[in-house]
Amino acid sequence: MFSTQNFMHQFLQENTLRPASYVSHWKKTLVVAPHPQDEALGCGGAITLLRQYGFDVKILYITHGHVNHMADQVIPKALIREIKEKETAGALHSMGLTGQDAAYLRIQDQLVPAKGEPGFEEVSRLCLNELEAFSPDTVVIPCRYHHYDDHYASWQVMQQALDQLPYAANRVEYMIWKDDPKTQEMMSDSVLKPWRLDIQPVMQQKIEALVAFRSQKKEILDWFGREEPHDPIGGVAQTWETFLTD
């Protein structure tokens, strides 16, 4: 049986904790978020650090996300999108960004087309358009080992878009669900090298970005298995973020 406790102990022991300044190697950076709040959860600290070091950062949101799975059944999709983009504006501000630093494809939640599915080529082309318009040095994309459909499909469309880019941008993958057994099992044979970034200097900004997604608070807490009523985000934020590179 795959042991979560043993995996995390080995993960913390073996994977390098790099200083906050390391992120400056990325320079101009495009961050891909399958849903609003993924960027804050997975790399909100790195985004904030990049801005503090003076680098341009743009967030590409693939879907409009959701409010919660129960409310999504009765709230009109246009209103869900309005709620999510208003929350996103607050999160962007907390990380040192403005509305002009974001682009939205506005695909419906859970409907990002995977490779071979109808619409895949079109979404990949839209991503390529954003890449060519922004010309980033580094592209930060969701981890390929996240089994959630929108995340893996977003990874696929961005891989195709990056392969068509006329120059070689640095590719970095960010993790959210390190404790997920399926993610851990897939990572156990990975050729990618995971490492951790120290985000202690910008923890407050990351927490503020997470708090901005008020409609997702319970879900964020559930993901991390924490419930601390006196902490606005339940104490879920760690002082490091995890990335994978070749």
C-alpha angles and dihedrals in degrees: 000000000000109000116217092193094051092045094053092045090052091043093055093044098048106034118083120245105218123199122258090252091064091080089068086078087074094063112176105022139192115200119200117211118187087199134009108272094033090094092051093046097045105032111358089125093051091048091052092047092051091053091048089053089053101252124141114247129187127187119212111201112201099190134019090238122213141274096228132317094255097045092045089070093063107024115087113250092237090057092047089054091049092050093048095047091049090052090046091055090058092048092049090053091052090054094049097261136116134214089268088065093064135075125192127205089182097209112167115264113269092013104092103134117241123217110294094021125113111274096024095112092047094050091047089052091051089052090049089052090055091048093050093046094050100032097204125195090215133027117202112201135176116276114271089224095065101107094200106116101235092048096052092042090051089051090052097049091047092049090055092046092049091049088057095047110112092231135040110259118193110259122214128172123210128209130218108166104048091154095054108114092215091052091047093049092051091046094051091081097032123140088204119096116231119210136170130237120212107234098169093120092060102034093118092055092049092050090049090052091051092047089054089070093072094163090058100046097107092045092050090051092048092051090057096038093234133128117178109155096197093057113074091220099029096250091283098135116101124206091241138047126214126232135174128214136170 
